[in-house]
Amino acid sequence: MTIVELCTSFSTDDKCRELLERLKWPMGLECPRCFGKNVVRLAKNANLLWCSECAYQFTVTANTIFHDSHLPLIKWLAATYLLCESRKGMSANQIKRTLGISYKTAWYLCHRIRAAMATAEKPMLDGVIEMDETYIGGKYRGRDARKNRLKNKEIVIGIKQRGGELRFFKAEDVKSGTLAKYIKDNVSKEVEVIMTDELTSYPNAVKLSGIEGLEHKTVNHFDGIYVDGDITTNGIESAFSLLKRGIVGSWHKVSAKHLPAYLEEMTFRFNRRNSKTLFLDTLRHMITANPLTYENLTADRESAA
């Protein structure tokens, strides 16, 4: 589907709602409270549905990411399409200009789409695993630039199944215990081998993960070696490169607070990069995800915890 086909096929609010209803209730209309099937449309407002079993009134967008939004649904669909089709992401400023909305609306809109993407199921990774870390943030300038090159940077851990899915995580540090937790939570016990660089934390992290018999191979980047037979972390390095191009070329600046949301967007899109139903899959998550209020989105991390 192209953006022209999207805007032609779903040019009205009714057509957009019809699509959302098909995605949310593929087996027919259903009450979200009692799950009854005796649901009818009210004559005065076709968008309003009524369950005759529990007398509950609702719409297809109630208690979803779309909740309480006054933005036309065609603009919601267009924004979703643009985020799905932009390989390196799209900034809220670009969405603002493209859809003719305010920056605040565009920013909130993008974050709600990312929140829906974050609800996607994440199966455990197996086979050959590549794992690495990178640092996100601006350069430290001044007399001690080399000494403080990692100051004020955020750590991102990447785990990628060779030929399979990707995971990104914002981490507090690269200690063995931290790395072991990410391995344990995301790597299946059926894993064949895990490949990393020469960071000293990895050998102990593999042991602490509790995966019996897990083989660990390393490639020494410090000595300029990036491929040693089948041992390489080039797959996860390529994913990091795409992430950084998105930050530099599209988003320009990402706060530490919202970095996990951008990581979710990048991995969601990367894992479905060959899917012909990426747009519809995203809408399915949006129509089933819980609402994200502006207050919760903008709350301090300490207050939101």
C-alpha distance (Angstrom), angle and dihedral (degrees) to the residues before:
residue distance angle dihedral
M1 . . .
T2 3.81 . .
I3 3.80 126.8 .
V4 3.82 88.5 -106.7
E5 3.81 92.0 53.2
L6 3.81 89.8 47.1
C7 3.78 94.1 53.3
T8 3.82 91.5 43.8
S9 3.81 96.7 47.6
F10 3.81 95.2 42.9
S11 3.77 102.3 32.4
T12 3.81 95.7 136.6
D13 3.79 134.8 52.1
D14 3.82 90.6 -118.3
K15 3.80 92.5 56.2
C16 3.82 90.6 48.4
R17 3.80 91.4 50.3
E18 3.79 90.9 48.4
L19 3.83 89.1 55.8
L20 3.80 92.7 47.9
E21 3.80 91.4 48.9
R22 3.82 91.2 52.2
L23 3.80 90.5 50.3
K24 3.81 95.2 46.0
W25 3.81 97.5 40.5
P26 3.82 108.3 25.9
M27 3.82 90.0 163.6
G28 3.81 94.2 50.5
L29 3.80 136.8 -76.1
E30 3.79 114.6 -35.5
C31 3.79 134.1 -175.3
P32 3.85 110.9 -115.3
R33 3.81 90.9 -150.2
C34 3.83 105.4 48.0
F35 3.84 98.0 8.2
G36 3.77 89.5 -127.0
K37 3.80 121.3 158.4
N38 3.80 97.7 -144.8
V39 3.80 94.8 97.6
V40 3.81 123.7 146.7
R41 3.79 136.3 178.0
L42 3.77 119.3 -111.9
A43 3.76 112.8 -116.4
K44 3.83 95.9 -133.3
N45 3.82 94.1 48.5
A46 3.82 117.5 24.3
N47 3.80 90.7 -168.8
L48 3.79 90.8 62.1
L49 3.81 114.7 82.9
W50 3.80 126.6 -160.1
C51 3.80 129.0 -158.3
S52 3.80 111.4 -145.7
E53 3.81 91.7 -162.4
C54 3.82 98.1 60.7
A55 3.84 100.7 10.0
Y56 3.81 91.9 -120.7
Q57 3.80 121.0 155.7
F58 3.81 119.0 -152.2
T59 3.79 145.9 143.9
V60 3.79 131.4 -134.9
T61 3.82 90.7 -103.5
A62 3.82 96.7 48.4
N63 3.82 114.5 122.3
T64 3.80 92.4 2.1
I65 3.79 135.4 106.8
F66 3.83 86.1 -82.7
H67 3.82 91.4 58.7
D68 3.83 115.4 138.0
S69 3.81 92.8 -4.9
H70 3.81 117.3 147.1
L71 3.80 91.9 -169.3
P72 3.83 114.4 114.0
L73 3.79 110.9 -102.5
I74 3.82 92.1 -124.6
K75 3.81 88.2 63.4
W76 3.80 89.7 49.2
L77 3.79 90.0 52.4
A78 3.81 92.6 44.8
A79 3.82 92.0 50.9
T80 3.80 90.6 48.7
Y81 3.79 91.0 49.8
L82 3.82 92.1 49.8
L83 3.81 93.0 50.5
C84 3.80 91.2 47.5
E85 3.79 95.7 48.2
S86 3.82 97.2 43.1
R87 3.80 104.4 91.2
K88 3.81 93.2 -159.7
G89 3.79 95.8 33.9
M90 3.78 130.4 -105.5
S91 3.78 127.5 -102.6
A92 3.79 124.4 -121.7
N93 3.80 87.5 -119.0
Q94 3.81 90.7 58.7
I95 3.82 91.1 46.8
K96 3.81 88.2 49.6
R97 3.81 92.6 54.3
T98 3.80 95.2 41.0
L99 3.82 96.7 49.1
G100 3.79 98.4 32.5
I101 3.81 96.2 -122.6
S102 3.80 134.3 127.4
Y103 3.80 120.8 -83.0
K104 3.81 92.0 -117.4
T105 3.80 90.9 53.8
A106 3.82 92.0 46.5
W107 3.82 92.7 48.1
Y108 3.81 92.7 49.0
L109 3.80 90.8 44.1
C110 3.81 92.8 53.7
H111 3.78 92.9 48.1
R112 3.79 92.3 51.0
I113 3.80 90.0 53.0
R114 3.82 89.5 49.4
A115 3.81 90.1 49.6
A116 3.80 89.3 55.4
M117 3.81 91.0 48.6
A118 3.81 88.9 53.9
T119 3.82 90.4 62.3
A120 3.81 92.3 65.4
E121 3.79 115.0 119.6
K122 3.80 113.5 -102.1
P123 3.82 113.9 -154.6
M124 3.79 120.2 -153.9
L125 3.79 115.0 -91.5
D126 3.79 122.0 -121.2
G127 3.79 141.6 164.1
V128 3.80 114.4 49.1
I129 3.80 112.1 -0.9
E130 3.81 127.6 -162.0
M131 3.81 117.9 -162.0
D132 3.78 130.5 -177.7
E133 3.79 143.6 147.0
T134 3.79 133.1 -128.9
Y135 3.79 137.5 -178.8
I136 3.80 124.7 -122.8
G137 3.80 123.1 -159.8
G138 3.78 146.3 69.7
K139 3.77 125.6 -55.2
Y140 3.79 120.3 -92.2
R141 3.79 108.1 -122.8
G142 3.76 129.2 -161.5
R143 3.78 141.2 58.4
D144 3.81 94.1 -41.8
A145 3.82 96.0 42.5
R146 3.81 94.7 127.8
K147 3.79 93.6 45.8
N148 3.81 92.8 48.9
R149 3.81 98.4 36.4
L150 3.82 91.4 128.0
K151 3.79 96.0 43.3
N152 3.82 114.9 124.8
K153 3.79 91.6 5.1
E154 3.80 124.8 130.9
I155 3.79 121.1 -129.1
V156 3.80 119.2 -128.5
I157 3.80 120.2 -169.4
G158 3.79 116.9 -155.7
I159 3.80 127.7 -161.9
K160 3.80 120.6 -179.1
Q161 3.77 132.1 179.1
R162 3.78 107.9 -139.4
G163 3.78 104.8 -109.7
G164 3.80 89.3 3.0
E165 3.78 144.0 69.3
L166 3.79 133.0 -28.6
R167 3.80 132.7 -136.3
F168 3.83 127.4 -164.9
F169 3.81 123.9 -170.8
K170 3.78 134.0 -178.5
A171 3.82 104.8 -131.5
E172 3.78 134.4 -166.9
D173 3.82 93.9 -140.9
V174 3.81 143.8 -18.6
K175 3.79 97.6 -112.3
S176 3.79 118.9 141.0
G177 3.81 93.8 -107.5
T178 3.81 92.6 52.8
L179 3.80 93.7 47.9
A180 3.81 91.3 45.4
K181 3.82 90.9 56.1
Y182 3.81 91.9 54.4
I183 3.80 90.5 48.6
K184 3.81 92.8 48.2
D185 3.83 93.9 46.7
N186 3.81 96.8 46.1
V187 3.79 110.5 24.8
S188 3.81 121.7 78.1
K189 3.78 122.4 -131.6
E190 3.82 85.6 -119.3
V191 3.81 90.1 70.8
E192 3.82 114.8 131.6
V193 3.79 101.7 -158.0
I194 3.80 139.9 -18.1
M195 3.80 119.3 -140.0
T196 3.80 124.0 -159.1
D197 3.78 141.0 155.3
E198 3.81 123.4 -97.5
L199 3.83 97.1 -79.9
T200 3.80 105.5 142.7
S201 3.82 93.5 -133.8
Y202 3.80 94.9 66.2
P203 3.85 102.4 73.0
N204 3.80 92.7 54.4
A205 3.83 91.3 40.6
V206 3.81 89.8 57.2
K207 3.82 89.7 51.6
L208 3.82 93.0 46.8
S209 3.83 92.1 50.1
G210 3.80 88.9 78.3
I211 3.82 94.3 -135.4
E212 3.77 103.5 141.9
G213 3.79 116.4 -130.2
L214 3.81 94.3 4.0
E215 3.79 108.4 165.6
H216 3.79 116.9 -140.3
K217 3.80 124.1 -159.3
T218 3.80 126.7 179.7
V219 3.78 136.5 -159.9
N220 3.79 117.3 -153.2
H221 3.80 108.0 -127.9
F222 3.80 90.4 170.2
D223 3.81 89.2 69.0
G224 3.80 92.0 45.9
I225 3.82 94.4 -103.2
Y226 3.80 113.3 138.5
V227 3.81 102.0 158.8
D228 3.81 125.0 36.7
G229 3.79 107.8 171.5
D230 3.79 105.1 -62.6
I231 3.81 91.9 -17.9
T232 3.80 110.4 105.8
T233 3.78 141.6 122.5
N234 3.80 93.7 -154.0
G235 3.82 91.5 119.2
I236 3.79 95.2 60.6
E237 3.80 90.2 38.3
S238 3.82 89.2 57.5
A239 3.80 89.7 51.2
F240 3.81 90.1 51.3
S241 3.79 88.8 50.4
L242 3.81 90.8 54.2
L243 3.81 90.5 48.9
K244 3.80 92.6 51.2
R245 3.81 92.3 47.0
G246 3.79 87.3 53.5
I247 3.81 91.6 52.1
V248 3.80 95.3 44.6
G249 3.80 99.0 36.2
S250 3.80 104.9 32.0
W251 3.80 115.0 15.6
H252 3.85 95.7 26.6
K253 3.79 92.4 -168.5
V254 3.79 130.7 32.2
S255 3.80 122.4 -175.8
A256 3.80 121.0 -134.7
K257 3.81 89.3 -120.2
H258 3.80 95.2 57.5
L259 3.82 98.2 32.5
P260 3.86 92.3 100.7
A261 3.82 89.8 58.2
Y262 3.80 91.9 53.9
L263 3.80 90.0 47.0
E264 3.82 89.2 53.4
E265 3.80 91.1 51.4
M266 3.79 92.8 48.9
T267 3.81 94.7 48.5
F268 3.82 93.1 43.6
R269 3.79 91.3 54.2
F270 3.83 94.2 40.1
N271 3.82 93.2 52.1
R272 3.82 90.5 52.0
R273 3.79 97.9 38.0
N274 3.83 92.1 122.5
S275 3.80 95.8 41.4
K276 3.78 118.3 113.4
T277 3.81 89.8 -158.8
L278 3.82 98.1 53.6
F279 3.81 92.7 120.4
L280 3.81 94.5 48.5
D281 3.82 91.7 43.5
T282 3.80 89.0 54.7
L283 3.80 91.6 50.3
R284 3.82 89.9 50.7
H285 3.79 90.0 57.3
M286 3.81 91.1 45.2
I287 3.79 93.4 52.8
T288 3.82 92.5 50.2
A289 3.83 101.5 37.0
N290 3.80 121.3 100.5
P291 3.83 119.1 -105.0
L292 3.80 119.7 -86.6
T293 3.79 111.1 -149.2
Y294 3.78 122.6 -150.0
E295 3.81 89.4 -123.9
N296 3.79 92.5 57.1
L297 3.79 92.2 44.1
T298 3.78 93.9 53.0
A299 3.82 97.2 37.3
D300 3.79 119.5 116.1
R301 3.77 114.3 -96.2
E302 3.78 90.6 -116.8
S303 3.81 92.5 50.8
A304 3.80 93.8 44.8
A305 3.80 94.1 49.4
